[in-house]
Amino acid sequence: MDYLKALAALGIWPAIYPLGAFVLACGGEPAHRLRLHPLLALGAGSAVATLLLMALAWVGALRPVWIGAAAWLLLALWCWRERVWTRRRDAVAALRALLRRQGFAAFAAAAIIAVAGFFYAMYPKESLLGERDEGTYAQHALHLLRGGDSRIGLRALGIAEEPSLRAIAAGKAPELPGIYPTGERWTFQFSAATPAWMAMLAAPLGPQGIFRFNALLGALNCIAFYALLRRLLPARGRPWAVPALAVFALQPAQVWVSRNTLSEPLCAWFLAVGLFAASVAVGRRSRRLGLIAGGLIGVGCFVRIDAIVFALAAAGAALAAAALGRNARATAVLGETAIGCFAVSALAMGYYLACVQPYLLGLTDVVVAAAVATAACAFLAHAAATAPSLRLRAAMANRLAWPAAVAVAALFVYALWIRPQVQPYALIESKLVPQLNGQRDYRETSLLSVAAYLSWPIVLAAGVGAALAAQALFARHLSPSRAWIWVFLLIPTVVYLWRPMVSPDHIWASRRWLPVAFPAGIALAAYAAARLGRGLSRDNLPAQAAVVALALGANLLWQQRDTLRLREDAGLVAQVGAMAAQLPRDRPVYVVGSGPLTSALLAGFGVPAVQPPPPDWVDAGRFCPARGDCWIVLPKGDPIPGAALETHFPLHRLRRVTAYQPLAHGTYEDAGEWRVVRLAR
């Protein structure tokens, strides 16, 4: 029976394609053309499925078996309607044509993705404790897998009246990490998008599926990045997409996040497929497809609240297109893309307001600033589109082409070599993590840190590529879609390099540059190679690009040799699960001295765990009930008088070293021992 349930739960994954095909068909894409755009279908299908899973999680109805069974039915109906078995030859012919066009590059890209996927999937990090965001995502996924609800029902656990929890709600005791005290149904800190998908993969694969979802997504992101970059590069320079893919897939931050339980990979997925869809929409002059493309980009805001900057990027790109007076039909399509992004981003803010309100309130200043800037750019873009006098004339734009390139190069030199020396250094100011306030946030060294991850040759080439892209933009040597995408990528890249808004220790700090800054830098480096390498022999270029890819990939793997085969926190789920199995479910369990362990037991395993206020930790009589047994979880120490039961549970963790200057190298063991004590009263 368990095998049948697992098989049923798997149905959501193959059903993503027909769901996306339906969305694209609504956008005017004929069904017989969809096989030529599997990436678009997967992107659109995953976006719709994400929103449906989030809605089900919010109403407490995320049931993987039933969802998967419905998905199998959808897949069967779509296959019957489209007569897919009659199109096998067409699909094979399309694949052969693709391989003939790309030749060696396709096989090289497949090999890179296979190697990267191996390192992603085989060495996951078992993030469970809520010390940082990844533990919260994993706990949320375990909670969804167990009960299907995105909120924690204290009444159902029998601890709604606990004085310790009331003290947390009243602000008299520290909150549990990653959980907001919102009435009798506590709320997880972040969006349910990533945890919902993790739970769907864990349903057939077990809890380990939670820690391998991002490995699957990491491989898909490699495919999306490669496909998008080939559309961005000039036709003659497309072989440079192979070394760019090697850097994207194998750079240390990408390897780390694809093993982790963070939300950046899902956000990056929607951004990449959305930009790819926008490029296709301009090529087909399809305004409906442009609207869908903008919606795909906007879904990233449902995944991560800071993706509100994508709406600003869309408005800024629309302003650039209107000011430069590009092709009217292409500009109209890209305008629809911006509108789609605005609309879905606004809906995402409504989701946070309704479902994760404390998180939104903690980031109000960032969200309001982004919204105001987006509205201003959108207004100026509309004004430039309707008033020809506000547009930049072609002759003036040509005269500004090389000055713009020089300005971009000067900004790059400032960010890389001058800004890190400018004092006073900026300090952290955070409402969400106030304990870090007053520390240096190292924003001045952002570009130096990016260079440490991508390598200096890539970052220097990216600076050259940015200058050349600015020149080509003003000289109108770029197609409308390429110009729009380059400007779009530039805006969030500059924002996140200027102010990362993340804890500055590495490798953690690298997550802020993962969705946009790293891919944009790599793409600009590839563009520089394509522009500067136009004199190379076209016949020898694929082989030369392959050699560069091999050298860059080998260097990146060597940089992370001490963590490449690291299974961080291996066995942590089993260790905490063994402790949870010994704890009762019909009475409160008091956890002393560890908020992360409390939240892991409560949210991850459904234990009615409570953390007493710190002043009460020294005396169990302050929090234990007057009658009945009292269960306590506490660190190893002196024996407790009157203990009727005392069991010891070791928690051994293998962790990576962190540092404020990347790259951080080395690992260390974090070993502790916890006791489960039952006091008979």
C-alpha positions in Angstrom: 0.0 0.0 0.0 2.9 2.4 0.8 4.3 1.8 -2.7 0.9 2.6 -4.3 0.7 5.8 -2.3 4.3 6.7 -3.3 3.4 6.0 -7.0 0.3 8.2 -6.7 2.2 11.1 -5.1 4.7 11.0 -8.0 1.9 12.2 -10.4 2.5 15.9 -9.8 5.9 15.8 -11.5 5.0 14.5 -15.0 1.8 16.5 -14.9 3.7 19.8 -14.8 4.3 19.7 -18.6 0.6 19.3 -19.7 -0.4 22.0 -17.1 2.1 24.4 -18.7 1.0 23.4 -22.2 -2.6 24.4 -21.3 -1.4 27.8 -20.0 0.6 28.4 -23.1 -2.3 27.3 -25.3 -4.4 30.0 -23.5 -1.7 32.4 -24.5 -2.2 31.7 -28.2 0.5 29.0 -28.6 -0.9 26.2 -30.8 -0.6 22.8 -29.1 1.4 21.3 -32.0 4.2 23.8 -31.4 4.5 23.2 -27.6 7.0 20.3 -28.2 9.4 22.8 -29.5 9.3 24.7 -26.2 9.5 22.2 -23.4 11.2 24.8 -21.2 8.3 27.2 -21.5 5.8 24.5 -20.7 7.7 23.3 -17.7 8.1 26.9 -16.5 4.4 27.8 -16.9 3.3 24.5 -15.4 5.5 24.8 -12.4 4.3 28.4 -11.8 0.6 27.4 -11.8 1.3 24.3 -9.7 3.3 26.4 -7.2 0.3 28.7 -6.7 -2.1 25.8 -6.3 0.2 24.0 -3.8 0.5 27.2 -1.7 -3.3 27.7 -1.7 -3.8 24.1 -0.6 -1.1 24.4 2.1 -2.8 27.6 3.5 -6.2 25.9 3.8 -4.6 22.7 5.3 -5.4 20.5 2.3 -1.9 19.7 1.0 -2.4 15.9 0.5 0.4 14.6 -1.8 -1.4 11.3 -2.6 -4.6 12.9 -3.6 -2.9 15.7 -5.5 -0.7 13.2 -7.3 -3.7 11.0 -8.2 -5.5 14.1 -9.7 -2.3 14.9 -11.6 -2.1 11.4 -13.1 -5.7 11.8 -14.3 -4.8 15.2 -15.9 -1.8 13.7 -17.6 -3.8 10.8 -19.0 -6.5 13.2 -20.3 -3.9 15.4 -21.9 -2.1 12.5 -23.6 -5.4 11.2 -25.0 -6.5 14.6 -26.2 -3.2 15.4 -27.9 -2.6 11.8 -29.2 1.0 12.1 -28.0 1.8 8.6 -29.2 1.3 9.8 -32.8 4.0 12.5 -32.4 6.9 10.3 -31.3 8.6 10.6 -34.7 8.2 14.4 -34.7 9.7 14.6 -31.3 12.7 12.5 -32.3 13.1 14.5 -35.5 13.1 17.8 -33.5 15.7 16.4 -31.1 17.9 15.3 -33.9 17.6 18.8 -35.5 18.5 20.4 -32.2 21.6 18.2 -31.9 22.6 19.0 -35.5 22.3 22.7 -34.9 24.3 22.7 -31.6 26.5 19.8 -32.3 29.3 19.3 -29.8 28.0 22.1 -27.6 24.9 20.1 -26.7 26.9 17.1 -25.6 29.3 19.3 -23.6 26.4 21.1 -21.9 24.8 17.8 -21.0 28.1 16.5 -19.6 28.5 19.6 -17.4 24.9 19.4 -16.1 25.4 15.7 -15.4 28.5 16.3 -13.3 26.9 19.2 -11.5 23.8 17.2 -10.8 25.9 14.4 -9.3 27.5 16.8 -6.8 24.2 18.5 -6.1 22.3 15.3 -5.3 24.8 13.0 -3.7 26.0 15.4 -0.9 22.9 17.2 0.5 22.9 19.2 3.6 20.4 17.9 6.2 19.3 21.4 7.3 16.8 20.9 10.1 17.6 23.1 13.1 16.2 26.6 12.8 19.5 28.4 13.4 19.2 29.8 9.9 16.6 30.0 7.2 17.3 26.6 5.7 16.2 24.8 8.9 12.9 26.7 8.8 12.2 25.6 5.3 13.0 22.0 6.1 10.8 22.1 9.2 8.0 23.7 7.2 8.2 20.9 4.6 8.1 18.2 7.3 5.1 19.9 8.9 3.3 19.9 5.5 4.3 16.3 4.8 2.8 15.3 8.2 -0.4 17.3 8.3 -0.8 19.2 5.0 -1.2 22.6 6.9 1.1 25.6 6.5 0.3 26.7 10.1 1.0 25.1 13.5 -2.2 24.5 15.4 -1.4 24.9 19.1 -4.9 23.9 20.2 -4.6 20.5 18.3 -1.2 19.9 20.1 -2.7 20.7 23.4 -0.4 23.6 24.3 -2.4 26.7 23.4 -2.8 27.7 27.1 0.9 27.1 28.0 2.2 30.1 29.9 5.5 29.9 28.1 3.8 30.3 24.8 1.7 33.2 26.0 4.9 34.9 27.2 6.3 34.6 23.7 3.1 36.0 22.1 3.2 38.9 24.6 6.9 39.6 23.7 8.1 38.6 27.2 10.1 35.7 26.0 12.2 35.1 22.8 10.4 33.8 19.8 11.2 30.4 18.3 13.4 30.8 15.2 11.4 30.8 12.0 8.0 30.8 13.6 5.7 33.8 14.3 3.4 33.7 17.3 0.1 34.5 15.6 -2.8 33.5 17.9 -3.5 29.8 18.3 -2.2 29.0 14.8 1.4 30.0 14.5 2.9 30.9 11.2 6.2 30.0 9.5 8.4 32.9 8.6 8.7 32.4 4.9 6.6 31.6 1.9 5.2 28.1 1.6 6.2 27.8 -2.1 9.5 26.0 -1.6 8.4 23.9 1.4 5.3 22.7 -0.5 7.5 21.4 -3.4 9.9 19.8 -0.9 7.0 18.0 0.8 5.7 16.8 -2.6 9.0 15.2 -3.4 9.3 13.8 0.1 6.0 12.1 -0.2 7.3 9.3 -2.5 11.0 9.5 -1.5 10.8 9.9 2.2 12.2 12.8 4.3 15.4 12.7 2.3 13.4 14.0 -0.7 13.2 17.4 1.2 17.0 17.7 1.0 17.2 16.8 -2.7 14.6 19.0 -4.2 17.1 21.8 -4.8 19.4 19.4 -6.5 16.7 18.7 -9.1 16.0 22.4 -9.4 19.7 23.2 -9.7 20.0 20.9 -12.7 16.9 22.6 -14.3 18.4 26.0 -13.6 21.5 25.0 -15.5 19.3 24.1 -18.5 17.3 27.3 -18.2 20.5 29.4 -17.9 22.1 27.7 -20.9 19.0 28.2 -23.1 18.6 31.8 -22.1 22.3 32.6 -22.6 22.2 31.2 -26.1 19.4 33.6 -27.0 21.3 36.5 -25.5 24.6 35.9 -27.3 25.2 36.7 -31.0 24.8 33.6 -33.2 28.6 33.5 -33.9 29.5 33.6 -30.2 27.1 31.0 -28.9 29.8 28.4 -28.3 30.8 30.6 -25.3 27.7 29.5 -23.6 29.4 26.2 -22.8 32.2 27.7 -20.6 29.6 30.1 -19.1 27.5 27.1 -18.1 30.5 25.4 -16.5 31.0 28.4 -14.3 27.3 28.8 -13.5 26.9 25.1 -12.6 30.2 24.5 -10.7 30.9 27.7 -8.9 30.9 27.1 -5.1 27.8 29.1 -4.2 25.7 27.3 -6.8 26.9 23.9 -5.5 26.2 24.9 -1.9 22.7 26.2 -2.5 21.7 23.2 -4.7 22.5 21.0 -1.7 20.6 23.2 0.7 17.0 23.8 1.6 16.8 27.5 0.6 14.4 29.2 -1.7 16.8 30.9 -4.1 16.9 28.1 -6.6 13.1 28.2 -7.1 13.2 32.0 -7.4 16.0 31.7 -10.0 14.1 29.1 -12.0 11.1 31.4 -12.5 13.3 34.3 -13.4 15.3 32.4 -16.0 12.3 30.8 -17.7 10.4 34.1 -17.5 13.2 35.9 -19.3 13.5 33.1 -21.8 9.7 33.3 -22.4 10.0 37.1 -22.9 12.7 36.6 -25.6 10.4 34.1 -27.4 7.4 36.4 -27.1 9.3 39.2 -28.7 10.4 36.9 -31.5 6.8 35.9 -32.2 5.4 39.4 -31.5 3.0 37.6 -29.1 1.6 40.0 -26.4 -0.2 37.2 -24.6 3.0 35.2 -24.3 4.7 38.4 -23.1 2.1 38.7 -20.4 2.7 35.1 -19.4 6.5 35.7 -19.3 6.0 38.6 -16.9 3.8 36.5 -14.8 6.5 33.8 -14.6 9.0 36.4 -13.4 6.5 37.7 -10.9 5.9 34.3 -9.4 9.4 34.6 -8.1 8.0 37.1 -5.7 5.7 34.4 -4.2 8.8 32.4 -3.5 10.9 35.2 -2.1 9.6 38.6 -0.9 12.8 40.4 -1.9 12.1 39.4 -5.5 9.9 42.6 -5.5 13.1 44.0 -7.1 12.2 42.1 -10.3 9.2 44.4 -10.7 11.6 47.4 -10.5 13.8 45.7 -13.0 10.9 45.2 -15.4 9.9 48.9 -15.1 13.5 50.0 -15.6 13.9 47.9 -18.7 10.6 49.2 -20.0 11.8 52.7 -19.5 15.1 52.0 -21.3 13.2 50.5 -24.2 10.8 53.4 -24.5 13.5 56.1 -24.1 15.6 54.5 -26.8 12.6 54.3 -29.2 13.0 50.7 -30.2 10.7 48.7 -32.5 7.1 49.6 -31.5 5.7 46.1 -31.7 8.6 44.6 -29.7 8.2 47.4 -27.2 4.5 46.6 -26.9 5.2 42.9 -26.2 7.8 43.9 -23.5 5.3 46.3 -22.0 2.9 43.4 -21.6 5.8 41.5 -19.9 6.3 44.3 -17.4 2.5 44.5 -16.7 2.4 40.8 -16.0 5.3 41.1 -13.7 3.7 44.0 -11.8 0.3 42.2 -11.5 1.7 39.0 -10.1 4.2 40.8 -7.8 1.2 42.8 -6.4 -0.7 39.6 -5.8 2.4 38.2 -4.0 2.4 41.1 -1.7 -1.2 40.4 -0.9 -0.3 36.8 -0.1 2.4 38.0 2.4 -0.1 40.5 3.9 -2.7 37.8 4.4 -0.6 34.8 5.3 2.8 35.9 6.5 2.1 39.4 7.7 4.8 39.7 10.4 7.4 38.9 7.7 6.1 41.6 5.4 6.0 44.2 8.2 9.6 43.4 9.0 10.6 44.3 5.5 8.2 47.2 4.9 10.9 49.7 4.2 12.4 47.6 1.5 9.1 46.7 -0.1 7.8 50.3 0.0 11.0 51.7 -1.5 10.9 49.1 -4.3 7.2 49.8 -5.0 7.8 53.6 -5.2 10.8 53.2 -7.5 8.8 50.8 -9.7 5.9 53.1 -10.0 8.1 56.0 -10.9 9.9 54.0 -13.6 6.6 52.7 -15.0 5.2 56.3 -15.2 8.3 57.6 -17.0 8.2 54.6 -19.3 4.6 55.3 -20.2 5.4 59.0 -20.7 8.3 58.2 -23.0 6.2 55.7 -25.0 3.5 58.3 -25.6 5.6 61.4 -26.0 8.2 61.2 -28.8 9.9 64.4 -27.5 11.0 62.4 -24.4 12.8 59.7 -26.4 16.4 59.8 -27.2 17.1 60.5 -30.8 19.1 57.9 -32.8 22.0 60.4 -33.5 22.2 61.4 -29.8 22.1 57.8 -28.7 25.0 56.9 -31.0 27.1 59.8 -29.7 26.4 58.6 -26.1 27.4 54.9 -26.9 31.0 55.0 -26.0 30.7 57.5 -23.2 28.2 55.2 -21.6 30.6 52.3 -22.0 33.3 54.4 -20.3 30.9 55.3 -17.5 30.0 51.7 -16.8 33.7 50.7 -16.9 34.5 53.5 -14.4 31.6 52.3 -12.1 33.1 48.8 -12.3 36.6 50.0 -11.3 35.1 51.9 -8.4 33.1 49.0 -7.1 36.0 46.5 -7.4 39.0 48.6 -6.2 37.9 51.9 -4.7 34.7 51.2 -2.8 36.2 48.5 -0.5 38.6 51.2 0.9 36.0 53.9 1.5 35.2 54.5 5.1 33.2 54.6 7.4 32.0 51.2 6.6 28.2 50.5 6.6 26.7 48.7 9.6 23.8 46.2 9.7 20.4 47.6 10.4 17.8 44.8 10.4 14.3 44.5 11.9 14.3 40.8 11.3 17.7 40.0 12.9 18.2 42.7 15.4 21.0 40.8 17.2 23.3 41.6 14.2 22.6 45.3 14.3 25.7 47.4 14.7 28.1 44.9 13.0 29.7 45.7 9.7 27.8 44.3 6.8 30.7 44.2 4.3 28.6 45.6 1.5 31.7 47.5 0.3 33.4 44.2 -0.7 30.5 42.8 -2.6 32.2 42.7 -6.0 35.4 41.3 -4.5 33.3 38.5 -2.9 31.7 37.8 -6.3 35.2 37.5 -7.8 36.2 35.0 -5.1 33.3 32.8 -6.1 33.3 33.1 -9.9 37.1 33.6 -10.3 38.9 36.9 -11.2 39.0 36.2 -15.0 35.2 35.9 -15.1 34.6 39.0 -13.1 37.1 41.1 -15.1 35.5 39.8 -18.3 32.1 40.7 -16.9 33.2 44.3 -16.4 34.3 44.4 -20.0 31.1 42.8 -21.1 29.0 45.3 -19.2 30.8 48.2 -20.9 30.4 46.6 -24.3 26.7 45.9 -23.6 26.1 49.5 -22.7 27.8 50.6 -25.9 25.7 48.2 -28.0 22.5 49.3 -26.2 23.0 53.0 -27.1 24.3 52.2 -30.5 21.2 50.0 -31.1 23.2 47.0 -32.1 21.1 44.8 -29.8 17.7 43.4 -30.6 14.9 44.7 -28.5 14.6 41.5 -26.5 18.3 41.3 -25.8 18.5 45.0 -24.8 15.5 44.6 -22.5 17.0 41.5 -20.8 20.4 43.0 -20.3 18.9 46.1 -18.6 16.6 43.9 -16.6 19.5 41.9 -15.2 21.6 45.0 -14.6 19.1 46.6 -12.1 18.9 43.8 -9.4 22.5 43.1 -9.8 23.5 46.7 -9.0 20.9 46.7 -6.1 22.3 43.5 -4.5 25.9 44.5 -5.0 25.2 47.9 -3.5 23.3 46.5 -0.5 23.1 42.7 -0.1 20.9 42.8 3.0 22.2 39.5 4.3 24.4 38.2 7.1 27.9 38.9 5.9 29.6 35.6 6.8 30.5 33.3 3.9 29.3 31.0 2.4 26.0 32.3 3.7 26.3 35.8 2.2 26.6 34.4 -1.3 22.9 33.5 -1.4 21.9 37.1 -2.0 23.7 37.0 -5.4 22.5 33.7 -6.5 19.2 34.4 -8.4 20.6 37.4 -10.5 24.0 38.7 -9.8 26.0 35.6 -10.4 24.1 34.6 -13.6 24.3 38.2 -14.9 28.1 38.4 -14.3 28.7 35.1 -16.0 26.5 36.1 -18.9 28.3 39.4 -19.3 31.6 37.6 -19.3 30.3 35.3 -22.1 29.1 38.4 -24.0 32.6 39.9 -23.7 34.2 36.7 -25.1 31.7 36.7 -28.0 32.4 40.3 -28.9 36.1 40.2 -28.5 36.5 36.8 -30.1 34.7 37.6 -33.4 38.0 37.3 -35.2 38.5 33.7 -34.1 38.0 30.9 -36.6 34.4 29.7 -36.6 35.5 26.1 -37.1 37.8 26.1 -34.2 35.7 28.1 -31.8 33.7 25.2 -30.3 36.9 23.3 -29.4 38.5 26.5 -28.0 35.4 27.1 -25.9 35.4 23.5 -24.6 39.0 23.9 -23.5 38.1 27.1 -21.6 35.1 25.4 -20.1 37.3 22.5 -18.9 39.9 24.9 -17.4 37.3 27.0 -15.6 35.3 24.0 -14.3 38.4 22.3 -13.0 39.6 25.5 -11.2 36.2 25.9 -9.6 36.1 22.3 -8.4 39.6 22.6 -7.0 38.7 25.7 -5.1 36.1 23.8 -3.2 38.0 20.5 -2.8 37.6 20.4 0.9 33.8 20.7 0.8 33.0 19.2 -2.6 32.1 15.8 -1.0 30.9 17.1 2.3 27.5 15.9 3.6 26.9 18.7 6.0 24.8 17.8 9.0 24.5 14.2 7.8 22.2 12.1 9.9 20.7 15.1 11.8 17.1 14.2 10.9 17.6 10.7 12.2 19.1 11.9 15.4 16.4 14.4 16.2 13.8 11.9 15.0 15.1 9.4 17.5 14.7 11.9 20.3 11.2 12.8 19.1 10.1 9.2 19.1 10.8 9.0 22.8 8.7 12.0 23.7 5.0 12.0 24.4 2.3 13.6 22.2 -0.4 14.1 24.9 1.4 16.6 27.1 3.8 19.4 26.8 7.5 18.8 26.5 9.8 21.5 27.9 13.0 22.2 25.9 15.6 24.1 27.9 18.4 26.0 26.3 17.7 25.6 22.5 15.1 27.5 20.5 16.3 25.7 17.3 15.8 22.3 18.8 12.4 23.4 20.2 11.2 24.5 16.8 12.5 21.3 15.1 10.6 19.1 17.5 7.4 21.2 17.4 7.2 22.0 13.6 9.3 19.1 12.2 8.0 16.2 14.2 4.7 17.3 15.8 6.0 17.1 19.4 4.1 19.6 21.7 7.5 21.2 22.5 7.6 24.4 24.5 10.6 26.5 25.4 10.3 28.1 28.9 11.5 31.7 29.4 15.3 31.8 30.0 14.9 33.0 33.6 13.0 29.8 34.5 15.6 27.4 33.1 17.4 27.0 36.4 14.4 25.6 38.2 12.0 23.0 36.7 9.4 23.9 39.3 8.8 27.2 37.6 7.5 25.7 34.4 6.5 22.1 35.2 2.8 21.4 35.9 1.8 20.9 39.5 0.4 17.5 38.7 1.4 14.7 36.4 4.7 13.8 34.8 6.9 16.6 33.5 9.0 15.8 30.4 12.1 18.0 29.9 14.7 18.1 27.2 18.0 19.7 28.3 21.7 19.7 27.6 24.0 17.2 29.3 24.8 18.2 32.9 24.3 17.3 36.5 21.6 14.6 37.3 18.1 16.0 38.1 16.8 14.8 41.5 13.6 12.8 41.2 14.0 11.8 37.6 12.0 8.6 36.9 13.5 8.3 33.4 16.6 9.8 31.9 17.7 9.0 28.3 20.7 10.5 26.5 20.7 11.5 22.9 23.9 12.6 21.1 23.7 15.2 18.4 26.7 15.1 16.1 27.0 17.6 13.3 29.7 18.0 10.6 29.7 21.6 9.5 31.6 23.9 7.2 33.7 26.8 8.4 32.4 30.3 7.8 34.4 33.5 7.4 33.8 37.2 6.5 36.3 36.9 3.6 35.4 34.3 0.9 36.1 31.6 0.2 35.9 30.0 3.6 37.6 26.6 3.7 37.5 23.7 6.1 35.0 21.8 8.2 34.5 21.1 11.9 32.5 18.8 14.2 29.8 20.2 16.5 29.1 17.5 19.0 26.7 17.7 21.9 24.6 15.5 24.1 21.0 16.1 25.2 18.9 14.4 27.9 15.3 13.5 27.9 14.1 13.5 31.5 10.8 12.5 33.0 10.0 13.9 36.4 7.3 12.1 38.4 5.1 14.6 40.3 
